Amino acid sequence: MIKTYTTLPIPVLAVQWNGTKQNLNDIIDLVEDDYSIRITNGSPRALLIESDAELDIIELGDYLTRGLDDEIEICSLRVFEENYILDDEESYF
């Protein structure tokens, strides 16, 4: 029989990249020491986020998230807005 399932709400920490210095500091705080971050010289400014295993690019407007498993992921603005809502309370797991 086919049944309908709903994804459980899983909280994530998130920062949207807007290109400012304060915003860069927020992203550095989110990723902690697990990743190295470099700003590209192009326009619009993007971030290169590098771990031991991979190199990712976060474009202006994208979100960087950290989930319960501490995995850092990049999420486009459209996908983020379709799948996440802001919690009423601030909580850092």
N, CA, C and O atoms as a printed pandas DataFrame, in Angstrom:
     atom_number atom_name residue_name chain_id  residue_number  x_coord  y_coord  z_coord
0              1         N          MET        A               1    0.839   -1.172    0.000
1              2        CA          MET        A               1    0.000    0.000    0.000
2              3         C          MET        A               1    0.900    1.257    0.000
3              4         O          MET        A               1    1.914    1.305    0.696
4              5         N          ILE        A               2    0.517    2.246   -0.775
5              6        CA          ILE        A               2    1.239    3.510   -0.835
6              7         C          ILE        A               2    0.749    4.401    0.291
7              8         O          ILE        A               2   -0.454    4.572    0.489
8              9         N          LYS        A               3    1.699    4.969    1.026
9             10        CA          LYS        A               3    1.348    5.848    2.141
10            11         C          LYS        A               3    2.040    7.197    1.960
11            12         O          LYS        A               3    3.048    7.303    1.261
12            13         N          THR        A               4    1.493    8.212    2.593
13            14        CA          THR        A               4    2.076    9.548    2.554
14            15         C          THR        A               4    2.905    9.779    3.801
15            16         O          THR        A               4    2.464    9.475    4.909
16            17         N          TYR        A               5    4.110   10.317    3.626
17            18        CA          TYR        A               5    4.999   10.624    4.740
18            19         C          TYR        A               5    5.381   12.106    4.684
19            20         O          TYR        A               5    5.418   12.711    3.612
20            21         N          THR        A               6    5.659   12.665    5.837
21            22        CA          THR        A               6    6.105   14.053    5.940
22            23         C          THR        A               6    7.488   14.072    6.576
23            24         O          THR        A               6    7.733   13.363    7.553
24            25         N          THR        A               7    8.378   14.866    6.037
25            26        CA          THR        A               7    9.712   15.003    6.596
26            27         C          THR        A               7    9.627   15.630    7.976
27            28         O          THR        A               7    8.900   16.602    8.179
28            29         N          LEU        A               8   10.364   15.078    8.916
29            30        CA          LEU        A               8   10.407   15.655   10.256
30            31         C          LEU        A               8   11.109   17.003   10.217
31            32         O          LEU        A               8   12.046   17.188    9.440
32            33         N          PRO        A               9   10.677   17.933   11.033
33            34        CA          PRO        A               9   11.393   19.215   11.079
34            35         C          PRO        A               9   12.771   19.015   11.707
35            36         O          PRO        A               9   12.896   18.532   12.833
36            37         N          ILE        A              10   13.772   19.389   10.970
37            38        CA          ILE        A              10   15.149   19.265   11.445
38            39         C          ILE        A              10   15.740   20.671   11.498
39            40         O          ILE        A              10   15.866   21.326   10.464
40            41         N          PRO        A              11   16.102   21.139   12.687
41            42        CA          PRO        A              11   16.635   22.502   12.784
42            43         C          PRO        A              11   18.038   22.597   12.184
43            44         O          PRO        A              11   18.842   21.671   12.299
44            45         N          VAL        A              12   18.311   23.714   11.553
45            46        CA          VAL        A              12   19.646   24.011   11.037
46            47         C          VAL        A              12   20.024   25.423   11.463
47            48         O          VAL        A              12   19.159   26.280   11.643
48            49         N          LEU        A              13   21.299   25.653   11.620
49            50        CA          LEU        A              13   21.806   27.014   11.759
50            51         C          LEU        A              13   22.079   27.509   10.356
51            52         O          LEU        A              13   22.543   26.737    9.517
52            53         N          ALA        A              14   21.805   28.775   10.075
53            54        CA          ALA        A              14   21.978   29.266    8.716
54            55         C          ALA        A              14   22.392   30.736    8.705
55            56         O          ALA        A              14   22.003   31.525    9.566
56            57         N          VAL        A              15   23.198   31.069    7.693
57            58        CA          VAL        A              15   23.608   32.445    7.428
58            59         C          VAL        A              15   23.487   32.666    5.925
59            60         O          VAL        A              15   23.955   31.851    5.130
60            61         N          GLN        A              16   22.858   33.769    5.542
61            62        CA          GLN        A              16   22.776   34.113    4.123
62            63         C          GLN        A              16   23.971   34.987    3.766
63            64         O          GLN        A              16   24.255   35.960    4.464
64            65         N          TRP        A              17   24.676   34.651    2.682
65            66        CA          TRP        A              17   25.837   35.427    2.237
66            67         C          TRP        A              17   25.364   36.685    1.526
67            68         O          TRP        A              17   24.692   36.619    0.497
68            69         N          ASN        A              18   25.732   37.854    2.101
69            70        CA          ASN        A              18   25.341   39.124    1.483
70            71         C          ASN        A              18   26.543   39.979    1.084
71            72         O          ASN        A              18   26.378   41.102    0.607
72            73         N          GLY        A              19   27.744   39.451    1.280
73            74        CA          GLY        A              19   28.945   40.127    0.790
74            75         C          GLY        A              19   29.582   41.126    1.725
75            76         O          GLY        A              19   30.605   41.712    1.371
76            77         N          THR        A              20   29.018   41.353    2.922
77            78        CA          THR        A              20   29.594   42.337    3.833
78            79         C          THR        A              20   30.637   41.698    4.748
79            80         O          THR        A              20   30.677   40.478    4.905
80            81         N          LYS        A              21   31.476   42.538    5.347
81            82        CA          LYS        A              21   32.498   42.040    6.254
82            83         C          LYS        A              21   31.876   41.389    7.487
83            84         O          LYS        A              21   32.338   40.331    7.915
84            85         N          GLN        A              22   30.837   41.996    8.069
85            86        CA          GLN        A              22   30.171   41.408    9.234
86            87         C          GLN        A              22   29.573   40.052    8.873
87            88         O          GLN        A              22   29.646   39.100    9.650
88            89         N          ASN        A              23   28.984   39.979    7.687
89            90        CA          ASN        A              23   28.396   38.728    7.223
90            91         C          ASN        A              23   29.469   37.652    7.057
91            92         O          ASN        A              23   29.236   36.487    7.380
92            93         N          LEU        A              24   30.632   38.036    6.561
93            94        CA          LEU        A              24   31.742   37.093    6.437
94            95         C          LEU        A              24   32.135   36.561    7.810
95            96         O          LEU        A              24   32.400   35.368    7.961
96            97         N          ASN        A              25   32.173   37.432    8.807
97            98        CA          ASN        A              25   32.488   36.992   10.171
98            99         C          ASN        A              25   31.445   36.010   10.694
99           100         O          ASN        A              25   31.792   35.054   11.387
100          101         N          ASP        A              26   30.165   36.234   10.367
101          102        CA          ASP        A              26   29.115   35.303   10.773
102          103         C          ASP        A              26   29.335   33.929   10.132
103          104         O          ASP        A              26   29.164   32.899   10.784
104          105         N          ILE        A              27   29.710   33.923    8.865
105          106        CA          ILE        A              27   29.962   32.656    8.166
106          107         C          ILE        A              27   31.166   31.940    8.762
107          108         O          ILE        A              27   31.146   30.721    8.933
108          109         N          ILE        A              28   32.213   32.696    9.078
109          110        CA          ILE        A              28   33.393   32.099    9.718
110          111         C          ILE        A              28   33.012   31.475   11.058
111          112         O          ILE        A              28   33.489   30.394   11.402
112          113         N          ASP        A              29   32.146   32.163   11.816
113          114        CA          ASP        A              29   31.677   31.605   13.092
114          115         C          ASP        A              29   30.882   30.314   12.875
115          116         O          ASP        A              29   31.002   29.372   13.658
116          117         N          LEU        A              30   30.076   30.270   11.821
117          118        CA          LEU        A              30   29.259   29.096   11.551
118          119         C          LEU        A              30   30.110   27.880   11.190
119          120         O          LEU        A              30   29.858   26.778   11.678
120          121         N          VAL        A              31   31.106   28.075   10.345
121          122        CA          VAL        A              31   31.897   26.928    9.881
122          123         C          VAL        A              31   33.011   26.550   10.843
123          124         O          VAL        A              31   33.606   25.480   10.717
124          125         N          GLU        A              32   33.297   27.427   11.809
125          126        CA          GLU        A              32   34.338   27.200   12.810
126          127         C          GLU        A              32   35.659   26.901   12.117
127          128         O          GLU        A              32   35.977   27.528   11.107
128          129         N          ASP        A              33   36.426   25.964   12.633
129          130        CA          ASP        A              33   37.744   25.667   12.073
130          131         C          ASP        A              33   37.722   24.544   11.051
131          132         O          ASP        A              33   38.776   24.086   10.610
132          133         N          ASP        A              34   36.532   24.097   10.670
133          134        CA          ASP        A              34   36.416   22.944    9.788
134          135         C          ASP        A              34   36.694   23.264    8.316
135          136         O          ASP        A              34   36.956   22.357    7.526
136          137         N          TYR        A              35   36.639   24.534    7.945
137          138        CA          TYR        A              35   36.744   24.922    6.546
138          139         C          TYR        A              35   37.626   26.153    6.405
139          140         O          TYR        A              35   37.727   26.962    7.327
140          141         N          SER        A              36   38.269   26.293    5.239
141          142        CA          SER        A              36   38.939   27.546    4.929
142          143         C          SER        A              36   38.034   28.309    3.964
143          144         O          SER        A              36   37.355   27.716    3.125
144          145         N          ILE        A              37   38.040   29.634    4.099
145          146        CA          ILE        A              37   37.137   30.479    3.317
146          147         C          ILE        A              37   37.954   31.544    2.603
147          148         O          ILE        A              37   38.804   32.199    3.206
148          149         N          ARG        A              38   37.687   31.708    1.308
149          150        CA          ARG        A              38   38.322   32.757    0.512
150          151         C          ARG        A              38   37.257   33.492   -0.284
151          152         O          ARG        A              38   36.297   32.885   -0.758
152          153         N          ILE        A              39   37.427   34.805   -0.430
153          154        CA          ILE        A              39   36.502   35.607   -1.226
154          155         C          ILE        A              39   37.048   35.704   -2.640
155          156         O          ILE        A              39   38.238   35.952   -2.835
156          157         N          THR        A              40   36.180   35.510   -3.630
157          158        CA          THR        A              40   36.609   35.655   -5.019
158          159         C          THR        A              40   36.694   37.137   -5.374
159          160         O          THR        A              40   36.081   37.974   -4.712
160          161         N          ASN        A              41   37.447   37.456   -6.408
161          162        CA          ASN        A              41   37.593   38.837   -6.852
162          163         C          ASN        A              41   36.517   39.248   -7.846
163          164         O          ASN        A              41   36.433   40.415   -8.230
164          165         N          GLY        A              42   35.706   38.303   -8.259
165          166        CA          GLY        A              42   34.693   38.589   -9.269
166          167         C          GLY        A              42   33.557   39.444   -8.737
167          168         O          GLY        A              42   33.501   39.789   -7.557
168          169         N          SER        A              43   32.657   39.771   -9.647
169          170        CA          SER        A              43   31.483   40.533   -9.262
170          171         C          SER        A              43   30.271   39.787   -9.801
171          172         O          SER        A              43   30.214   39.556  -11.009
172          173         N          PRO        A              44   29.309   39.399   -8.991
173          174        CA          PRO        A              44   29.253   39.650   -7.558
174          175         C          PRO        A              44   30.229   38.758   -6.794
175          176         O          PRO        A              44   30.680   37.726   -7.291
176          177         N          ARG        A              45   30.533   39.178   -5.597
177          178        CA          ARG        A              45   31.493   38.451   -4.777
178          179         C          ARG        A              45   30.930   37.105   -4.355
179          180         O          ARG        A              45   29.782   37.000   -3.922
180          181         N          ALA        A              46   31.747   36.092   -4.487
181          182        CA          ALA        A              46   31.375   34.744   -4.049
182          183         C          ALA        A              46   32.416   34.292   -3.028
183          184         O          ALA        A              46   33.497   34.870   -2.918
184          185         N          LEU        A              47   32.065   33.259   -2.296
185          186        CA          LEU        A              47   32.998   32.680   -1.334
186          187         C          LEU        A              47   33.382   31.289   -1.797
187          188         O          LEU        A              47   32.541   30.520   -2.263
188          189         N          LEU        A              48   34.663   30.976   -1.663
189          190        CA          LEU        A              48   35.131   29.615   -1.859
190          191         C          LEU        A              48   35.254   29.008   -0.474
191          192         O          LEU        A              48   35.946   29.552    0.387
192          193         N          ILE        A              49   34.593   27.895   -0.257
193          194        CA          ILE        A              49   34.606   27.227    1.043
194          195         C          ILE        A              49   35.216   25.851    0.831
195          196         O          ILE        A              49   34.681   25.021    0.096
196          197         N          GLU        A              50   36.351   25.627    1.491
197          198        CA          GLU        A              50   37.115   24.410    1.242
198          199         C          GLU        A              50   37.290   23.597    2.513
199          200         O          GLU        A              50   37.654   24.121    3.566
200          201         N          SER        A              51   37.024   22.308    2.390
201          202        CA          SER        A              51   37.293   21.360    3.472
202          203         C          SER        A              51   38.346   20.385    2.950
203          204         O          SER        A              51   38.827   20.530    1.826
204          205         N          ASP        A              52   38.697   19.409    3.751
205          206        CA          ASP        A              52   39.645   18.392    3.300
206          207         C          ASP        A              52   39.106   17.618    2.106
207          208         O          ASP        A              52   39.871   17.150    1.264
208          209         N          ALA        A              53   37.786   17.486    2.039
209          210        CA          ALA        A              53   37.179   16.621    1.031
210          211         C          ALA        A              53   36.644   17.350   -0.201
211          212         O          ALA        A              53   36.510   16.735   -1.258
212          213         N          GLU        A              54   36.334   18.648   -0.092
213          214        CA          GLU        A              54   35.678   19.301   -1.220
214          215         C          GLU        A              54   35.900   20.809   -1.233
215          216         O          GLU        A              54   36.336   21.410   -0.250
216          217         N          LEU        A              55   35.584   21.395   -2.385
217          218        CA          LEU        A              55   35.628   22.843   -2.581
218          219         C          LEU        A              55   34.268   23.260   -3.113
219          220         O          LEU        A              55   33.816   22.746   -4.136
220          221         N          ASP        A              56   33.612   24.189   -2.424
221          222        CA          ASP        A              56   32.294   24.670   -2.838
222          223         C          ASP        A              56   32.332   26.174   -3.024
223          224         O          ASP        A              56   33.186   26.862   -2.465
224          225         N          ILE        A              57   31.398   26.675   -3.817
225          226        CA          ILE        A              57   31.264   28.114   -4.049
226          227         C          ILE        A              57   29.896   28.543   -3.543
227          228         O          ILE        A              57   28.881   27.938   -3.888
228          229         N          ILE        A              58   29.872   29.587   -2.725
229          230        CA          ILE        A              58   28.606   30.161   -2.263
230          231         C          ILE        A              58   28.457   31.525   -2.924
231          232         O          ILE        A              58   29.295   32.410   -2.751
232          233         N          GLU        A              59   27.375   31.680   -3.683
233          234        CA          GLU        A              59   27.097   32.924   -4.408
234          235         C          GLU        A              59   26.320   33.876   -3.503
235          236         O          GLU        A              59   25.705   33.454   -2.523
236          237         N          LEU        A              60   26.355   35.172   -3.844
237          238        CA          LEU        A              60   25.555   36.146   -3.101
238          239         C          LEU        A              60   24.101   35.695   -3.053
239          240         O          LEU        A              60   23.533   35.309   -4.074
240          241         N          GLY        A              61   23.506   35.745   -1.880
241          242        CA          GLY        A              61   22.111   35.357   -1.705
242          243         C          GLY        A              61   21.928   33.923   -1.257
243          244         O          GLY        A              61   20.879   33.582   -0.709
244          245         N          ASP        A              62   22.933   33.060   -1.478
245          246        CA          ASP        A              62   22.848   31.674   -1.026
246          247         C          ASP        A              62   22.946   31.607    0.490
247          248         O          ASP        A              62   23.434   32.531    1.142
248          249         N          TYR        A              63   22.475   30.500    1.033
249          250        CA          TYR        A              63   22.574   30.245    2.474
250          251         C          TYR        A              63   23.612   29.163    2.734
251          252         O          TYR        A              63   23.773   28.233    1.944
252          253         N          LEU        A              64   24.298   29.299    3.831
253          254        CA          LEU        A              64   25.187   28.269    4.336
254          255         C          LEU        A              64   24.525   27.716    5.584
255          256         O          LEU        A              64   24.157   28.482    6.474
256          257         N          THR        A              65   24.364   26.396    5.669
257          258        CA          THR        A              65   23.666   25.798    6.804
258          259         C          THR        A              65   24.565   24.791    7.514
259          260         O          THR        A              65   25.460   24.196    6.915
260          261         N          ARG        A              66   24.301   24.620    8.801
261          262        CA          ARG        A              66   24.945   23.571    9.601
262          263         C          ARG        A              66   23.826   22.817   10.300
263          264         O          ARG        A              66   23.063   23.394   11.075
264          265         N          GLY        A              67   23.737   21.517   10.019
265          266        CA          GLY        A              67   22.676   20.689   10.585
266          267         C          GLY        A              67   23.104   19.999   11.861
267          268         O          GLY        A              67   24.189   20.247   12.388
268          269         N          LEU        A              68   22.236   19.128   12.349
269          270        CA          LEU        A              68   22.492   18.414   13.593
270          271         C          LEU        A              68   23.735   17.540   13.527
271          272         O          LEU        A              68   24.383   17.293   14.544
272          273         N          ASP        A              69   24.066   17.072   12.329
273          274        CA          ASP        A              69   25.246   16.231   12.169
274          275         C          ASP        A              69   26.510   17.065   11.947
275          276         O          ASP        A              69   27.567   16.515   11.636
276          277         N          ASP        A              70   26.408   18.391   12.105
277          278        CA          ASP        A              70   27.504   19.347   11.910
278          279         C          ASP        A              70   27.975   19.455   10.462
279          280         O          ASP        A              70   29.017   20.053   10.195
280          281         N          GLU        A              71   27.233   18.895    9.544
281          282        CA          GLU        A              71   27.592   18.983    8.138
282          283         C          GLU        A              71   27.249   20.377    7.612
283          284         O          GLU        A              71   26.140   20.869    7.821
284          285         N          ILE        A              72   28.202   21.009    6.930
285          286        CA          ILE        A              72   27.990   22.314    6.307
286          287         C          ILE        A              72   27.488   22.097    4.887
287          288         O          ILE        A              72   28.062   21.311    4.132
288          289         N          GLU        A              73   26.420   22.793    4.525
289          290        CA          GLU        A              73   25.874   22.668    3.180
290          291         C          GLU        A              73   25.501   24.035    2.634
291          292         O          GLU        A              73   25.131   24.937    3.386
292          293         N          ILE        A              74   25.601   24.179    1.322
293          294        CA          ILE        A              74   25.187   25.400    0.636
294          295         C          ILE        A              74   23.792   25.166    0.080
295          296         O          ILE        A              74   23.501   24.112   -0.485
296          297         N          CYS        A              75   22.940   26.160    0.248
297          298        CA          CYS        A              75   21.555   26.046   -0.187
298          299         C          CYS        A              75   21.187   27.329   -0.944
299          300         O          CYS        A              75   21.365   28.433   -0.430
300          301         N          SER        A              76   20.680   27.172   -2.155
301          302        CA          SER        A              76   20.282   28.357   -2.923
302          303         C          SER        A              76   19.132   29.059   -2.215
303          304         O          SER        A              76   18.407   28.448   -1.431
304          305         N          LEU        A              77   18.973   30.341   -2.497
305          306        CA          LEU        A              77   17.908   31.140   -1.896
306          307         C          LEU        A              77   16.542   30.504   -2.153
307          308         O          LEU        A              77   15.734   30.390   -1.232
308          309         N          ARG        A              78   16.274   30.088   -3.398
309          310        CA          ARG        A              78   14.977   29.513   -3.744
310          311         C          ARG        A              78   14.698   28.247   -2.943
311          312         O          ARG        A              78   13.613   28.098   -2.380
312          313         N          VAL        A              79   15.656   27.345   -2.886
313          314        CA          VAL        A              79   15.466   26.087   -2.155
314          315         C          VAL        A              79   15.327   26.358   -0.660
315          316         O          VAL        A              79   14.505   25.735    0.011
316          317         N          PHE        A              80   16.134   27.289   -0.136
317          318        CA          PHE        A              80   16.060   27.604    1.289
318          319         C          PHE        A              80   14.674   28.130    1.651
319          320         O          PHE        A              80   14.069   27.677    2.622
320          321         N          GLU        A              81   14.177   29.077    0.876
321          322        CA          GLU        A              81   12.874   29.674    1.182
322          323         C          GLU        A              81   11.724   28.677    1.014
323          324         O          GLU        A              81   10.686   28.819    1.661
324          325         N          GLU        A              82   11.897   27.681    0.161
325          326        CA          GLU        A              82   10.854   26.666   -0.020
326          327         C          GLU        A              82   10.845   25.633    1.107
327          328         O          GLU        A              82    9.828   24.981    1.339
328          329         N          ASN        A              83   11.969   25.481    1.808
329          330        CA          ASN        A              83   12.098   24.375    2.753
330          331         C          ASN        A              83   12.314   24.762    4.208
331          332         O          ASN        A              83   12.225   23.899    5.082
332          333         N          TYR        A              84   12.592   26.014    4.495
333          334        CA          TYR        A              84   12.901   26.417    5.871
334          335         C          TYR        A              84   12.046   27.599    6.308
335          336         O          TYR        A              84   11.683   28.457    5.503
336          337         N          ILE        A              85   11.734   27.625    7.599
337          338        CA          ILE        A              85   11.102   28.792    8.210
338          339         C          ILE        A              85   11.931   29.169    9.423
339          340         O          ILE        A              85   12.577   28.315   10.031
340          341         N          LEU        A              86   11.914   30.434    9.772
341          342        CA          LEU        A              86   12.677   30.923   10.912
342          343         C          LEU        A              86   12.011   30.480   12.202
343          344         O          LEU        A              86   10.810   30.687   12.379
344          345         N          ASP        A              87   12.776   29.870   13.113
345          346        CA          ASP        A              87   12.252   29.481   14.414
346          347         C          ASP        A              87   11.953   30.718   15.243
347          348         O          ASP        A              87   12.591   31.758   15.082
348          349         N          ASP        A              88   10.974   30.591   16.132
349          350        CA          ASP        A              88   10.626   31.692   17.029
350          351         C          ASP        A              88   11.735   31.969   18.034
351          352         O          ASP        A              88   11.938   33.113   18.442
352          353         N          GLU        A              89   12.446   30.931   18.430
353          354        CA          GLU        A              89   13.503   31.082   19.441
354          355         C          GLU        A              89   14.865   30.885   18.800
355          356         O          GLU        A              89   15.017   30.103   17.862
356          357         N          GLU        A              90   15.844   31.598   19.313
357          358        CA          GLU        A              90   17.215   31.363   18.904
358          359         C          GLU        A              90   17.734   30.174   19.691
359          360         O          GLU        A              90   17.641   30.150   20.918
360          361         N          SER        A              91   18.267   29.212   19.009
361          362        CA          SER        A              91   18.839   28.067   19.708
362          363         C          SER        A              91   20.012   27.567   18.887
363          364         O          SER        A              91   19.966   27.549   17.657
364          365         N          TYR        A              92   21.024   27.179   19.558
365          366        CA          TYR        A              92   22.216   26.666   18.896
366          367         C          TYR        A              92   22.396   25.200   19.238
367          368         O          TYR        A              92   23.468   24.776   19.670
368          369         N          PHE        A              93   21.309   24.412   19.035
369          370        CA          PHE        A              93   21.261   22.983   19.305
370          371         C          PHE        A              93   21.608   22.781   20.738
371          372         O          PHE        A              93   21.636   21.645   21.212
